[in-house]
């Protein structure tokens, strides 16, 4: 049975609602796909979104709309027995990340009978399956998302709905060698002038073990040594927080020189390469910050107006 089509303020998949926060937390380690829904309506009202804002890149979460075999938003379709329900057209709009086939999909019933069913519930796992063909067990969610986005193809169709006429981009399998997808970069060393306890926990790939780096206050700074200069694309920080919502500000600096100020402590010259301000912090939710530049050292500063500054994991992406 379909859940009711809620107003935006009641959508349980909003990023600040409980289910939305669960999805965001899961995206720290898992690539997440979600059906856009079959209401012939705005996907922002029925699937994951950032409070009605357009879909974001580099969050490891993709909402998937459904197409027919012509690459168009599939039509209203009645499913055969034993279901006999009518699925309206695929949802659409700025909260849809990607599209995949979802119309008249050959399906096997428990008794072995083959029937053709329709719904975005078929489209979402197709994208997950394509993403699963990229990388290995250490590949991060945003790497898989970047692979999907790199291979998306315009079908020549538009979602063609009231208030929305966005182009339809279909997920497809393509050889990964066709693209230069940013990779998670190894981190040779971690330093902090704020607190040196548990620094290595920031790069141990243990996101949820409960042993985290804590600045001990509402401001903190860490410095990451990549071993050599790299072409940077982004940093991703999974925070710990006792606040539900609230402002959190990051600044990222890049450099090729470092000053050791003591055992486990270091600073680099101030050189802003990114600033990110958020007002939706939640415990164990990751934040991706796009950056650019060729640097060996990355300094991340954070200021938290609602809680202490604490991280469970930090990643750097580039090539």
Secondary structure, DSSP 4 states (H G I P E B T S, - for coil): -PPP---GGG-TTBTTSHHHHHHHHHTTTS-EEEE--SSSSBGGGTS-BBTTBPPPSSSSEEEEEEE-TTSSBPPPEEPPTTT--EE-PPPBSTT--EEEE-SSEEEE-TTS-EEEE-SHHHHHHHHHHHHHTSS-TT--HHHHHHHHHHH-EEEEEE--BTTB-PEEEE-----GGGS---EEPP--EEE-SS--TTGGGGGSS-SSSS--EE-SSSEEEEEEEEEEEEEEEEEEEEEE-S-SSB-EEEEEEEES--EEEETTEEE----EEEEEEESB--TT-EEEEEEEEEEEEEEEEEEESSS--EEEEEEEEE-
